[in-house]
């Protein structure tokens, strides 16, 4: 299991310490949620934060672009130090072009589906991506409750990837806790994003370790 704590829930005044703590707890990736106030209601982190994260960790930085026309921003995040970048199917007109530009720059290229977006939206692009991020909450706010319908979606996507012999891994983001993380993994997820569950309890090292141990 790859644990990707989302720094959206971290104490940004002590970001370096928070990242070091989840690393000690077993995190393999640092997740950065980027929101523009248009595709989703909130405005959050930008390239400056990614640049700061890059200075304090050698882990991959996973940038999730919850923004309109994300292709306009890819270069700035890559230049800041992002190593994984995912874009929403719902926000990109020319999805193949955006994915190809990520791959050409040597990044792990990902696409994201909102809860109500069907897996059929991936049919043509799936062979070209390194990972698919399935949202298990509606994007835009931290601390939401996991949507149980996501489990069937994870299972169906895992079956499709296996049947087609593709490389794409499944990432899941939203409402992950120690109570449901094992079920999400058993459904077929390989990369787990955790925000509140990783940072909100005040001991990110222990919380990250607890999430990993909860997978059994």
N, C-alpha and C positions, 0 to 999 in steps of 0.2 A: 504494500500500500504506500502510495506517495501522499504525504500530508502537505498541504499548501495553505498555511495560515494566511488569512486576509488581514493586512495591516489597516484596513478600514476600521477595524474594531480595536486597534492598538492605541496606546497612549502616545500620541505623536510628539509630545514634549520629551519623551524618553524612548524615541524610536529605535535607536541603536541598541539600547539595553533590551528592549522587547524582542527585537529580532534575534539577538544573541541568545536569549532565553528559549525561544521556540526551537532554535537550532540545537541547543543542548538537549531539548526534549525529543528530538528526532525528526523535526521538519526537514523536508527534502527540497522544497520550493517555497519562495515567498510570493504571495498573490497580491496584486495591486488592482483595486477596483477603480476604474476611471468613469466618472459620470459628468455629463455636460449640461444638465438642467433642461434638456430638450427631449432626448430619447427616453430619459428617466427624469423624475422631478428634481433630484438632488444634484448638487455640484460637489465633486470631491477632488481627487488627487490628480496631479499633472506630471509632466516630465521632470520637474524639479525634484519631486519626491522620489521618483525612480532613480534619478541621479544620486540622491542622498543614500538610498537603499544600496545602490551599487557600490558605494564607498565602504559600506560596513558588512557586506556579505559576499561570499563567493558562490552562494547558491543561485540556481536559475531564478530569474525574476519573471513571473507570469503576469502579464498585463491584460486585463479584461476590459476591452473598450466598449462601454455602454454609452455610445455617442452616435449622433447622426453623422453620416458620411465619414466613417472611421478611417477610410483610406487617406484622408487629408492629414491625419495625425500620426500615421505609422512611422514615418521617418524620424519625427522628433522623439518618439519613445524608444526607437531602436538606438538612436544616437545617445540617448540618456542611459542606456544599459540594459534595456529589456532583452530577454532571450526567448521568451515565449510570448506570442501575441494572439489574442482571439478576438474576432469581430462577429457581431450579430448578423445572422441571416436576414433579419427583419430590417436592418439599417443600411444595407449595402445594395446598390443597384447592380454593380458588376462584381459579383462575389468571386468568380474565378480569377479575375484580374487582381483583386485584393489578396487572395490566398497565394497566387503565384508570386506577387511582389514580396511577400513574407518569406517564402521558400527561397527566392533568389538572393535574399540578404542573409541566408543561413540560419533563419529563425525556425523554431517549432511553430508551425502555422495551425491555428485553431479556429473553429467556427462555433457559434453559440446559438442555442435554441431557447426561446422563452417557453414557459409551460404549455401554452396553447398552440405553439407552432408544431405542426406534425413532422414526423421523421421523414416523410416524403420530400420535404424541402432539401434534404441532404443527398438525394439519390445521385445527382450528377457530380457533386463536389466531393463526396466521401472518399473516393480513391486518392484525392490530392491533399488531404489534410493529415496532420500528425495527431490531432486530438479533437474531440467534440466535447464542448462544455454544455451539459444539460442543466438548465436552471430548475431547481426544485422549489423555488419561490418566484414570485414576480419581481423582477429586478428593480432596484432603486432604493431599498431600505435595508439596513442591517437588523438582525434580530427577529426575522420572521419565522413562522412555523413551517416546517417541512411539509410539502404537499404529497400525500401518499400516492397519488396517481403517477408520480415520477418513477416509482419502482418498476411499474410495468413498462414504461418508456425506456428505462435503462436496460431491462431484459430484452426488449425487442431490438434495441440498437446493438447490443452485444451479439445477438443471434445473427443480425444482418452482417456485421463485421466479420464474424466467423464464416458465414456461408459464402461471402465474397472474397475471403482470404485477404483482407485489407489490414493495414498497419495501425489504423487509427485507434487511439486509446480513449477511454471515456472518463471525463472529469465531471464532477457533480458539485454544485454550489447552491447552498441555501438551506438553513434550518438544520444543519448537521449537529448532532449531539452524541455523547457517549452512549445514549440509549438506542440510537438508530444507525450509527455508523457501520456496524457489522452487517445489518440488513442491506444497507446501500452497497457495501462491498460485495456481498453474496449475490446481489442482483446483477453485478457486472462492472461496477465502477472501479477504476484503478487509481484515480487521482481525486482526492477529497479536499475541497476548500472549506475551511472553518474559520469564522471570524469571532463571533461572540464566544463560542465554545473554546477557542484557543486563548483569548485575551481577557475576557470580561471578569474572570474570577480573581484576577490580581496576581496570579502565579503562572505566567505563560509556559514556563518550563514544565511544570507539573501537569498543566492542562494539555499540552501537546503530547506528553508521554501517556496521559490517560486516554486520549483519543486513539493512539496507536494500540495501546494494550486492550482497549475495548473491541478491537477488531478480532481478538482471539488469536 
